[in-house]
Amino acid sequence: MPFGVGIPICVQCGTTGNPCRCKVVGPTVGFLAFVAAAVVEWPVGAVVYCFRHTKGRKIMAHPADVVLPSVTNAIPI
């Protein structure tokens, strides 16, 4: 594997969800879930946007509005 390519590590400090007040696993898994959802939903949302603007915007916003926060908050570490 070439240098610079790998799994991103996301850190969220200042949370009250655990004693050490830092989260690493939740935000990292949340980001990976966000990317997986976005790869599918953004092209679909772009096609739907051509015909129904509001519905297309909702589809394209779904990874950021729903997937990322729900996965990040589900894992407390």
Backbone as XML, in Angstrom:
<?xml version="1.0"?>
<chain id="A" units="angstrom">
  <residue number="1" name="MET">
    <atom name="N" x="0.853" y="-1.160" z="0.000"/>
    <atom name="CA" x="0.000" y="0.000" z="0.000"/>
    <atom name="C" x="0.907" y="1.234" z="0.000"/>
  </residue>
  <residue number="2" name="PRO">
    <atom name="N" x="0.664" y="2.193" z="-0.899"/>
    <atom name="CA" x="1.501" y="3.394" z="-0.939"/>
    <atom name="C" x="1.314" y="4.260" z="0.303"/>
  </residue>
  <residue number="3" name="PHE">
    <atom name="N" x="2.318" y="5.066" z="0.566"/>
    <atom name="CA" x="2.236" y="5.967" z="1.711"/>
    <atom name="C" x="1.144" y="7.001" z="1.490"/>
  </residue>
  <residue number="4" name="GLY">
    <atom name="N" x="0.473" y="7.398" z="2.573"/>
    <atom name="CA" x="-0.571" y="8.411" z="2.494"/>
    <atom name="C" x="-1.964" y="7.837" z="2.273"/>
  </residue>
  <residue number="5" name="VAL">
    <atom name="N" x="-2.045" y="6.562" z="1.968"/>
    <atom name="CA" x="-3.341" y="5.938" z="1.749"/>
    <atom name="C" x="-3.627" y="5.037" z="2.943"/>
  </residue>
  <residue number="6" name="GLY">
    <atom name="N" x="-4.772" y="5.189" z="3.527"/>
    <atom name="CA" x="-5.118" y="4.349" z="4.668"/>
    <atom name="C" x="-6.468" y="4.734" z="5.233"/>
  </residue>
  <residue number="7" name="ILE">
    <atom name="N" x="-6.748" y="4.250" z="6.396"/>
    <atom name="CA" x="-8.014" y="4.541" z="7.067"/>
    <atom name="C" x="-7.890" y="5.865" z="7.804"/>
  </residue>
  <residue number="8" name="PRO">
    <atom name="N" x="-8.847" y="6.757" z="7.605"/>
    <atom name="CA" x="-8.785" y="8.027" z="8.336"/>
    <atom name="C" x="-9.093" y="7.814" z="9.813"/>
  </residue>
  <residue number="9" name="ILE">
    <atom name="N" x="-8.443" y="8.565" z="10.667"/>
    <atom name="CA" x="-8.687" y="8.513" z="12.102"/>
    <atom name="C" x="-9.313" y="9.843" z="12.511"/>
  </residue>
  <residue number="10" name="CYS">
    <atom name="N" x="-10.504" y="9.776" z="13.060"/>
    <atom name="CA" x="-11.218" y="10.969" z="13.503"/>
    <atom name="C" x="-11.235" y="10.983" z="15.029"/>
  </residue>
  <residue number="11" name="VAL">
    <atom name="N" x="-10.963" y="12.131" z="15.624"/>
    <atom name="CA" x="-10.945" y="12.270" z="17.072"/>
    <atom name="C" x="-11.897" y="13.397" z="17.457"/>
  </residue>
  <residue number="12" name="GLN">
    <atom name="N" x="-12.741" y="13.129" z="18.443"/>
    <atom name="CA" x="-13.677" y="14.123" z="18.952"/>
    <atom name="C" x="-13.411" y="14.279" z="20.447"/>
  </residue>
  <residue number="13" name="CYS">
    <atom name="N" x="-12.860" y="15.405" z="20.847"/>
    <atom name="CA" x="-12.532" y="15.645" z="22.251"/>
    <atom name="C" x="-13.559" y="16.572" z="22.891"/>
  </residue>
  <residue number="14" name="GLY">
    <atom name="N" x="-13.683" y="16.485" z="24.204"/>
    <atom name="CA" x="-14.605" y="17.340" z="24.939"/>
    <atom name="C" x="-15.999" y="16.765" z="25.079"/>
  </residue>
  <residue number="15" name="THR">
    <atom name="N" x="-16.172" y="15.489" z="24.806"/>
    <atom name="CA" x="-17.486" y="14.870" z="24.942"/>
    <atom name="C" x="-17.697" y="14.421" z="26.383"/>
  </residue>
  <residue number="16" name="THR">
    <atom name="N" x="-18.938" y="14.232" z="26.760"/>
    <atom name="CA" x="-19.252" y="13.758" z="28.112"/>
    <atom name="C" x="-19.735" y="12.318" z="28.091"/>
  </residue>
  <residue number="17" name="GLY">
    <atom name="N" x="-19.591" y="11.637" z="26.961"/>
    <atom name="CA" x="-20.088" y="10.277" z="26.819"/>
    <atom name="C" x="-19.258" y="9.217" z="27.508"/>
  </residue>
  <residue number="18" name="ASN">
    <atom name="N" x="-17.992" y="9.513" z="27.794"/>
    <atom name="CA" x="-17.145" y="8.529" z="28.461"/>
    <atom name="C" x="-16.177" y="9.254" z="29.400"/>
  </residue>
  <residue number="19" name="PRO">
    <atom name="N" x="-15.536" y="8.532" z="30.317"/>
    <atom name="CA" x="-14.684" y="9.172" z="31.327"/>
    <atom name="C" x="-13.467" y="9.903" z="30.762"/>
  </residue>
  <residue number="20" name="CYS">
    <atom name="N" x="-12.895" y="9.441" z="29.662"/>
    <atom name="CA" x="-11.693" y="10.114" z="29.161"/>
    <atom name="C" x="-12.020" y="11.318" z="28.280"/>
  </residue>
  <residue number="21" name="ARG">
    <atom name="N" x="-13.287" y="11.583" z="28.048"/>
    <atom name="CA" x="-13.778" y="12.749" z="27.308"/>
    <atom name="C" x="-13.239" y="12.858" z="25.883"/>
  </residue>
  <residue number="22" name="CYS">
    <atom name="N" x="-12.849" y="11.747" z="25.310"/>
    <atom name="CA" x="-12.396" y="11.705" z="23.921"/>
    <atom name="C" x="-13.024" y="10.489" z="23.234"/>
  </residue>
  <residue number="23" name="LYS">
    <atom name="N" x="-13.430" y="10.672" z="21.978"/>
    <atom name="CA" x="-13.978" y="9.579" z="21.187"/>
    <atom name="C" x="-13.124" y="9.412" z="19.947"/>
  </residue>
  <residue number="24" name="VAL">
    <atom name="N" x="-12.763" y="8.172" z="19.633"/>
    <atom name="CA" x="-11.989" y="7.897" z="18.426"/>
    <atom name="C" x="-12.741" y="6.912" z="17.533"/>
  </residue>
  <residue number="25" name="VAL">
    <atom name="N" x="-13.231" y="5.838" z="18.106"/>
    <atom name="CA" x="-13.870" y="4.775" z="17.318"/>
    <atom name="C" x="-15.179" y="5.259" z="16.701"/>
  </residue>
  <residue number="26" name="GLY">
    <atom name="N" x="-16.030" y="5.905" z="17.485"/>
    <atom name="CA" x="-17.328" y="6.356" z="16.988"/>
    <atom name="C" x="-17.224" y="7.310" z="15.811"/>
  </residue>
  <residue number="27" name="PRO">
    <atom name="N" x="-16.456" y="8.402" z="15.936"/>
    <atom name="CA" x="-16.336" y="9.320" z="14.795"/>
    <atom name="C" x="-15.674" y="8.692" z="13.565"/>
  </residue>
  <residue number="28" name="THR">
    <atom name="N" x="-14.716" y="7.782" z="13.789"/>
    <atom name="CA" x="-14.050" y="7.152" z="12.648"/>
    <atom name="C" x="-15.012" y="6.225" z="11.907"/>
  </residue>
  <residue number="29" name="VAL">
    <atom name="N" x="-15.745" y="5.402" z="12.633"/>
    <atom name="CA" x="-16.737" y="4.516" z="12.002"/>
    <atom name="C" x="-17.859" y="5.349" z="11.384"/>
  </residue>
  <residue number="30" name="GLY">
    <atom name="N" x="-18.244" y="6.432" z="12.050"/>
    <atom name="CA" x="-19.266" y="7.324" z="11.503"/>
    <atom name="C" x="-18.836" y="7.935" z="10.184"/>
  </residue>
  <residue number="31" name="PHE">
    <atom name="N" x="-17.566" y="8.336" z="10.085"/>
    <atom name="CA" x="-17.057" y="8.899" z="8.837"/>
    <atom name="C" x="-17.066" y="7.858" z="7.724"/>
  </residue>
  <residue number="32" name="LEU">
    <atom name="N" x="-16.640" y="6.634" z="8.046"/>
    <atom name="CA" x="-16.633" y="5.580" z="7.029"/>
    <atom name="C" x="-18.055" y="5.241" z="6.568"/>
  </residue>
  <residue number="33" name="ALA">
    <atom name="N" x="-19.024" y="5.240" z="7.496"/>
    <atom name="CA" x="-20.420" y="5.010" z="7.130"/>
    <atom name="C" x="-20.953" y="6.162" z="6.285"/>
  </residue>
  <residue number="34" name="PHE">
    <atom name="N" x="-20.529" y="7.391" z="6.621"/>
    <atom name="CA" x="-20.918" y="8.566" z="5.845"/>
    <atom name="C" x="-20.435" y="8.445" z="4.407"/>
  </residue>
  <residue number="35" name="VAL">
    <atom name="N" x="-19.182" y="8.041" z="4.224"/>
    <atom name="CA" x="-18.618" y="7.915" z="2.878"/>
    <atom name="C" x="-19.339" y="6.825" z="2.090"/>
  </residue>
  <residue number="36" name="ALA">
    <atom name="N" x="-19.622" y="5.701" z="2.739"/>
    <atom name="CA" x="-20.321" y="4.607" z="2.055"/>
    <atom name="C" x="-21.728" y="5.030" z="1.633"/>
  </residue>
  <residue number="37" name="ALA">
    <atom name="N" x="-22.428" y="5.744" z="2.509"/>
    <atom name="CA" x="-23.784" y="6.206" z="2.168"/>
    <atom name="C" x="-23.733" y="7.273" z="1.082"/>
  </residue>
  <residue number="38" name="ALA">
    <atom name="N" x="-22.745" y="8.156" z="1.155"/>
    <atom name="CA" x="-22.650" y="9.243" z="0.183"/>
    <atom name="C" x="-22.345" y="8.733" z="-1.222"/>
  </residue>
  <residue number="39" name="VAL">
    <atom name="N" x="-21.542" y="7.682" z="-1.322"/>
    <atom name="CA" x="-21.212" y="7.119" z="-2.637"/>
    <atom name="C" x="-22.474" y="6.639" z="-3.346"/>
  </residue>
  <residue number="40" name="VAL">
    <atom name="N" x="-23.431" y="6.147" z="-2.591"/>
    <atom name="CA" x="-24.674" y="5.654" z="-3.181"/>
    <atom name="C" x="-25.703" y="6.775" z="-3.325"/>
  </residue>
  <residue number="41" name="GLU">
    <atom name="N" x="-25.869" y="7.584" z="-2.287"/>
    <atom name="CA" x="-26.996" y="8.518" z="-2.251"/>
    <atom name="C" x="-26.766" y="9.808" z="-3.029"/>
  </residue>
  <residue number="42" name="TRP">
    <atom name="N" x="-25.541" y="10.287" z="-3.165"/>
    <atom name="CA" x="-25.327" y="11.534" z="-3.890"/>
    <atom name="C" x="-25.624" y="11.417" z="-5.383"/>
  </residue>
  <residue number="43" name="PRO">
    <atom name="N" x="-25.199" y="10.360" z="-6.076"/>
    <atom name="CA" x="-25.599" y="10.258" z="-7.492"/>
    <atom name="C" x="-27.107" y="10.071" z="-7.663"/>
  </residue>
  <residue number="44" name="VAL">
    <atom name="N" x="-27.714" y="9.284" z="-6.781"/>
    <atom name="CA" x="-29.171" y="9.102" z="-6.847"/>
    <atom name="C" x="-29.866" y="10.437" z="-6.591"/>
  </residue>
  <residue number="45" name="GLY">
    <atom name="N" x="-29.412" y="11.185" z="-5.591"/>
    <atom name="CA" x="-29.992" y="12.485" z="-5.287"/>
    <atom name="C" x="-29.830" y="13.472" z="-6.425"/>
  </residue>
  <residue number="46" name="ALA">
    <atom name="N" x="-28.698" y="13.404" z="-7.134"/>
    <atom name="CA" x="-28.484" y="14.303" z="-8.265"/>
    <atom name="C" x="-29.466" y="14.022" z="-9.399"/>
  </residue>
  <residue number="47" name="VAL">
    <atom name="N" x="-29.747" y="12.748" z="-9.638"/>
    <atom name="CA" x="-30.717" y="12.399" z="-10.687"/>
    <atom name="C" x="-32.117" y="12.817" z="-10.265"/>
  </residue>
  <residue number="48" name="VAL">
    <atom name="N" x="-32.479" y="12.557" z="-9.021"/>
    <atom name="CA" x="-33.812" y="12.936" z="-8.531"/>
    <atom name="C" x="-33.960" y="14.454" z="-8.517"/>
  </residue>
  <residue number="49" name="TYR">
    <atom name="N" x="-32.874" y="15.178" z="-8.218"/>
    <atom name="CA" x="-32.905" y="16.641" z="-8.171"/>
    <atom name="C" x="-33.324" y="17.252" z="-9.510"/>
  </residue>
  <residue number="50" name="CYS">
    <atom name="N" x="-33.003" y="16.572" z="-10.607"/>
    <atom name="CA" x="-33.383" y="17.081" z="-11.930"/>
    <atom name="C" x="-34.895" y="17.182" z="-12.085"/>
  </residue>
  <residue number="51" name="PHE">
    <atom name="N" x="-35.625" y="16.339" z="-11.379"/>
    <atom name="CA" x="-37.082" y="16.312" z="-11.523"/>
    <atom name="C" x="-37.807" y="16.878" z="-10.308"/>
  </residue>
  <residue number="52" name="ARG">
    <atom name="N" x="-37.295" y="16.601" z="-9.107"/>
    <atom name="CA" x="-37.924" y="17.071" z="-7.866"/>
    <atom name="C" x="-36.828" y="17.635" z="-6.967"/>
  </residue>
  <residue number="53" name="HIS">
    <atom name="N" x="-36.699" y="18.965" z="-6.961"/>
    <atom name="CA" x="-35.602" y="19.632" z="-6.271"/>
    <atom name="C" x="-35.567" y="19.346" z="-4.773"/>
  </residue>
  <residue number="54" name="THR">
    <atom name="N" x="-36.681" y="19.460" z="-4.100"/>
    <atom name="CA" x="-36.711" y="19.278" z="-2.647"/>
    <atom name="C" x="-36.346" y="17.846" z="-2.263"/>
  </residue>
  <residue number="55" name="LYS">
    <atom name="N" x="-36.903" y="16.888" z="-2.952"/>
    <atom name="CA" x="-36.617" y="15.480" z="-2.657"/>
    <atom name="C" x="-35.150" y="15.156" z="-2.935"/>
  </residue>
  <residue number="56" name="GLY">
    <atom name="N" x="-34.583" y="15.690" z="-4.014"/>
    <atom name="CA" x="-33.181" y="15.467" z="-4.329"/>
    <atom name="C" x="-32.258" y="16.034" z="-3.264"/>
  </residue>
  <residue number="57" name="ARG">
    <atom name="N" x="-32.593" y="17.214" z="-2.749"/>
    <atom name="CA" x="-31.789" y="17.806" z="-1.677"/>
    <atom name="C" x="-31.838" y="16.963" z="-0.411"/>
  </residue>
  <residue number="58" name="LYS">
    <atom name="N" x="-33.011" y="16.437" z="-0.083"/>
    <atom name="CA" x="-33.133" y="15.587" z="1.108"/>
    <atom name="C" x="-32.317" y="14.311" z="0.969"/>
  </residue>
  <residue number="59" name="ILE">
    <atom name="N" x="-32.325" y="13.720" z="-0.226"/>
    <atom name="CA" x="-31.557" y="12.497" z="-0.453"/>
    <atom name="C" x="-30.064" y="12.781" z="-0.320"/>
  </residue>
  <residue number="60" name="MET">
    <atom name="N" x="-29.600" y="13.894" z="-0.894"/>
    <atom name="CA" x="-28.167" y="14.212" z="-0.838"/>
    <atom name="C" x="-27.727" y="14.635" z="0.559"/>
  </residue>
  <residue number="61" name="ALA">
    <atom name="N" x="-28.637" y="15.151" z="1.388"/>
    <atom name="CA" x="-28.297" y="15.571" z="2.744"/>
    <atom name="C" x="-28.378" y="14.421" z="3.743"/>
  </residue>
  <residue number="62" name="HIS">
    <atom name="N" x="-28.984" y="13.316" z="3.377"/>
    <atom name="CA" x="-29.195" y="12.205" z="4.298"/>
    <atom name="C" x="-27.904" y="11.686" z="4.950"/>
  </residue>
  <residue number="63" name="PRO">
    <atom name="N" x="-26.802" y="11.488" z="4.216"/>
    <atom name="CA" x="-25.582" y="10.994" z="4.889"/>
    <atom name="C" x="-25.084" y="11.931" z="5.991"/>
  </residue>
  <residue number="64" name="ALA">
    <atom name="N" x="-25.140" y="13.232" z="5.758"/>
    <atom name="CA" x="-24.636" y="14.186" z="6.753"/>
    <atom name="C" x="-25.633" y="14.429" z="7.881"/>
  </residue>
  <residue number="65" name="ASP">
    <atom name="N" x="-26.912" y="14.394" z="7.570"/>
    <atom name="CA" x="-27.929" y="14.700" z="8.579"/>
    <atom name="C" x="-28.303" y="13.504" z="9.444"/>
  </residue>
  <residue number="66" name="VAL">
    <atom name="N" x="-28.269" y="12.302" z="8.898"/>
    <atom name="CA" x="-28.767" y="11.130" z="9.609"/>
    <atom name="C" x="-27.679" y="10.096" z="9.885"/>
  </residue>
  <residue number="67" name="VAL">
    <atom name="N" x="-26.960" y="9.677" z="8.858"/>
    <atom name="CA" x="-26.019" y="8.565" z="8.993"/>
    <atom name="C" x="-24.860" y="8.915" z="9.920"/>
  </residue>
  <residue number="68" name="LEU">
    <atom name="N" x="-24.166" y="10.007" z="9.653"/>
    <atom name="CA" x="-22.989" y="10.370" z="10.446"/>
    <atom name="C" x="-23.321" y="10.579" z="11.923"/>
  </residue>
  <residue number="69" name="PRO">
    <atom name="N" x="-24.323" y="11.400" z="12.289"/>
    <atom name="CA" x="-24.594" y="11.567" z="13.726"/>
    <atom name="C" x="-25.084" y="10.304" z="14.419"/>
  </residue>
  <residue number="70" name="SER">
    <atom name="N" x="-25.919" y="9.518" z="13.754"/>
    <atom name="CA" x="-26.466" y="8.333" z="14.425"/>
    <atom name="C" x="-25.383" y="7.282" z="14.672"/>
  </residue>
  <residue number="71" name="VAL">
    <atom name="N" x="-24.478" y="7.078" z="13.719"/>
    <atom name="CA" x="-23.412" y="6.093" z="13.924"/>
    <atom name="C" x="-22.399" y="6.601" z="14.946"/>
  </residue>
  <residue number="72" name="THR">
    <atom name="N" x="-22.034" y="7.880" z="14.855"/>
    <atom name="CA" x="-21.063" y="8.454" z="15.779"/>
    <atom name="C" x="-21.575" y="8.399" z="17.225"/>
  </residue>
  <residue number="73" name="ASN">
    <atom name="N" x="-22.845" y="8.701" z="17.430"/>
    <atom name="CA" x="-23.411" y="8.709" z="18.775"/>
    <atom name="C" x="-23.712" y="7.318" z="19.305"/>
  </residue>
  <residue number="74" name="ALA">
    <atom name="N" x="-23.809" y="6.338" z="18.430"/>
    <atom name="CA" x="-24.118" y="4.974" z="18.872"/>
    <atom name="C" x="-22.916" y="4.299" z="19.527"/>
  </residue>
  <residue number="75" name="ILE">
    <atom name="N" x="-21.712" y="4.745" z="19.204"/>
    <atom name="CA" x="-20.497" y="4.130" z="19.748"/>
    <atom name="C" x="-19.878" y="5.109" z="20.748"/>
  </residue>
  <residue number="76" name="PRO">
    <atom name="N" x="-19.861" y="4.812" z="22.044"/>
    <atom name="CA" x="-19.431" y="5.774" z="23.040"/>
    <atom name="C" x="-17.920" y="5.952" z="23.187"/>
  </residue>
  <residue number="77" name="ILE">
    <atom name="N" x="-17.114" y="5.172" z="22.479"/>
    <atom name="CA" x="-15.664" y="5.316" z="22.634"/>
    <atom name="C" x="-15.025" y="5.871" z="21.380"/>
  </residue>
</chain>
